[in-house]
Amino acid sequence: MVDRPVAEAKAELFKALAHPARILVLEALAEGEFAVGELADRLGMELSHLSQQLAVLRRVDAVANRRVGSVVFYRLRDPRMTQLLFVAKELLVTSLQDNRDLLQRLGSATDTR
């Protein structure tokens, strides 16, 4: 039996991940905890834009934050997010390799005519 609420929660997580800026944020945070300003500099992102992206990631509990005085630090809430990003990259690499192989075979088939 399919568990619809779980499927919906997964869909919300994947929707939150479906933006290049948020992927960049998560990949940076995979390296450790950063202050917001440091993260903005590291990514070359405006603070307002970064704050919007972090808010989306907070809503799905992908990131956690802590405040020290006036400085807010962010980190991945769960280190397994790094694994998810790695698996996504591996899937893309495999797909691109498969497409490259197909393209080469198609090119070879055209050359024999």
N, C-alpha and C positions, 0 to 999 in steps of 0.2 A: 504494500500500500504506500502511495506517495504521501509524504507529509507536507501539505501545502504551506503551512506557516514557516517551516524550515526553508522550503524553496523560495518563499517570498523574502525571508531574511537574507538568504544567499544572493538573491537578485539585487537587493538594496546594497549589499557590500560590493558586488560587481559594478553596479551603477556608480557608486562612489569612486571606484577605481578607474572608471572609464573616462579619464581626462589626463592628457599627457603631463600637465603641471602636477597633478596629484601623484602620478607615478614617480616623477622626479623627486618630489618631496619624500615619498616613502623610500626610494632608493638612497637618498642622502641620509635619512634617519636610520637606515640599515647599518650605517657606519657608526652610529652612536647618537647621543643626546646633544641637541644644539639649542642655543638661545635663538629666539625668533629673528633678531637682527642678523646674527651670524648665518642662520639658514638662508635668509633673504640674499645676503651677500654671496654666499656659496652658490646659490642657484641663479643669481642675476635677476631676481624677481622683486617687483615692487612690494613693499610691506602690505599694502591694502589687498593686493592680489593673493599674496601668500596667506594672509589672514583668512580670506574667503575659502581658500583650498583647505587650510587646516580645520576650519569649522566643519566642512563637509566630512573630513576624515575623523573628526571627533564624534560626529553624530553616529557613525557606524563603529565606533570604538576601535578604529585602526591605530589611532595615536593617543598618547596620554600626555598631559602637561603638568608642570609644577611651577610655582611662582617663588622666586627668591627676591624679595624687595619688589622692585618694579620690573624685573626681568622675568620673562616667561620662557621656560625650557620645554622642548618637545622631544619625545622619543616614541619608538614603536611600542604599542601596548603589548604586543605579543611577538616574540622573535620569530615565530613561524611565518610571519608576513614576509620575511626575507626568503623563505623557502617558496612561498607562493609566487613571488616575483621571479625567482630563479626558474621555477617550472614553466612559467609563462614565457620566459626568454627561450628556454629549451624547446618548447612547442613551436615557437616562431622560427627558430633556427632549423628545426626538422622540416617544417612546412616549406621554408625557402629552399632548402636543399632538395626536397622532393620536386619542387617546381623547376629548379635549375636542371635537375636530371631529366625531367620531362621535356624541357625546352631543348636540351642537347639531343635527346632522341628524336625530337621533331625536326631539328636541324639536320641530323644525319639522314633521316628519311627523305628530306627534301633534296639533299645532295645526291642521292642515288637515282634520281629521276632523270 
